[in-house]
Amino acid sequence: MLTITQALYDRIVEHARADHPDEACGVIAGPVGSGRPERFIPMLNAARSPTFYEFDSTDLLKLYREMDDRDEEPVVIYHSHTATEAYPSRTDISYANEPGAHYVLVSTADTDDAGPFQFRSFRILDGEVTEEAVEVVDAY
């Protein structure tokens, strides 16, 4: 299960809406081994595409060095889908290379008549996708 603060949840949704119609992407880092998302890091979608996201390689290298210096790891890796449901695509699955991360997808398309967005979290390990519950809390 992903436990995330309301403030971080809101920031992910806000980023997804702001970058629409392009996909938004980013990371929430947390202390190594804690599994607790704490530091919100919006990234630039280098692909600038409504159907694909890509972290800029220079920005990603800088981020990983910074996380290493701060004894952090990527706890949440998020991106948005602008025209489809919040479920990992084949491309998303093939690029999922952080076995301990929660992969959050936000859809800014109303694909299920449930409202203006979907917020879902998945574990992706060796190409296998497992949806997990999301608990939104006021604070940890």
N, C-alpha and C positions, 0 to 999 in steps of 0.2 A: 504494500500500500504506500502511496505517496502522501505524506503529510506536508502541507504547504500553508504558509500564512496567507491571510486574505490580501495583504498588501502585495505580496509577490504574485499571487493569482491575478490580481487586478492589473499589475504591470505587464504581465504576459499578454493578457487580453488587449490592453491598451496599445501595446506594440503591434500586435497582429492587426488591429483596426487601423492604426496610423499608417502602416505600410501597404495596406490593401489598395490597389488590386495585386501588388506583388506579395510574394511570400515573405514573412518576417522570420527571423531566426535569432537564437541566442542561447546563453548558458546561464544557469544559476549554480554558482560554486558554493561549496561548503567545506568545513574542516575534514581532512582526510579521515576516513573510517567512521564518520558520524552519521552519514546518510541524511544529513539535515541541510536543505537548501537555504542559503543565507544571502549571498551576494549576487544581485541581479546584474547581468552583463549582456545588454542588447548588442547584437552584432549586425554588420551590414551584410545583406544578401548580395554577394558579389555577382551572382547571376542576374540580378534585377529582373526576375521572371515571375509571372503569376502561376507557373506550374512547376517550378524547381527552385530549390535553395542551395546555396553553396557558400561556405565560410571562406572569406579571403585567406589565402594561405599565410600571408605575412601577419595578418591580425590574429589568426589562430595560433601561430607559433608564439607570438607575443603573449597571448592569453595563457598558454600552457606554461610559459616561463614565469609569468606573474603568479599563477596558481601554485607552482612549485615553490616559489620564494615565500609564499604565504601559507604553506602547508595545507593547500586546498586541492580539491578534485572536482570534476564536473559531476554534480549530483543530479541536475536536470538539464537535458538538452531539448530545446523546444523549437518548433517552427509552426507555421500556419499553412493551411490549405485554403485557397481562395474560392474554389469552385466545386470541391468534393468534400466528403465527410472527413472527420478527424480520425483517420485510420492510416497507418503507415503504408505507403506505396512500395512496390518492388524496389524502386531506387532507394527509398528511405531505409528499407531493410538491409540492402546491400552496403550502405554507408554507415550502418550502426556498428561502431567499433569500440564502444565503451560498455563493457558487460555489466558494470555496476550502476549505470545511469538509468534514470527514469526518462523515457522519451515522451515528452508532452506534445500533443498536437492540438491546435486550436483551429477550428474551421470557421471562417468568416462568411461562409455560404450557409443559407438556411436550407440544409439538405433533409431535415427530418421534421419540419414544421414545429420544432420545439423552441424556436427563437432565433436570434441573430447570430449565435455562435454555439459551437460545441467545444468542450474542454475535456480531453481524455488523456490518460497516461498509460504507457505500455512499457514492458520490459522486452528487449530484443536480444536474444542470445542464440548465436549460431544459426541465424536465419529464422528462428522461431519467435513468433509474436504472441505475447500474453498480456491481455488487458488487466489493469489493476485498479482498485478503488482509489479515489482521491478524497482525502479529508482536508477540508479548509478550516484552519484554526485562526483565532485572533493573534496568538503568540505561542512560541514554543516554551 
